[in-house]
Amino acid sequence: MLNYEEGTKREQTQKKNVYDERSPVHGNPYIVIKALEDGVRVMGLTRGMQTRVSHTEILSNGEVIICQLTEYTSAFKIVGKAQVITPYGEIQAEGVIPRLKEFKEKVPEF
């Protein structure tokens, strides 16, 4: 059973976390991804012995997705131009989205 002081410390910690904008909810950080072009792919990668794609979303220009790392999702892969905002900073993903039409033009026998 908790005594009064322990309860008070826990409440103080919870209040501090509510007001600290960098503190993750439930201990896992959120990541905001905004597509800067059509067709940006966001893939959630699993934890474990074999890394697998657990979920894929395709975003149109200007669309935003909010992702969270969990006990099952350990990473996100982003293909295409996107703005990524994390509690640790902001970065631009600048990958090129492979297009089947362009591939067929380069390799005519396909």
Secondary structure as UniProt FT lines:
FT   HELIX           4..19
FT   TURN            21..22
FT   TURN            26..27
FT   STRAND          30..35
FT   TURN            38..39
FT   STRAND          40..46
FT   STRAND          53..59
FT   TURN            61..62
FT   STRAND          64..68
FT   STRAND          73..79
FT   STRAND          81..86
FT   TURN            87..88
FT   STRAND          89..94
FT   HELIX           100..106
FT   TURN            108..109
//
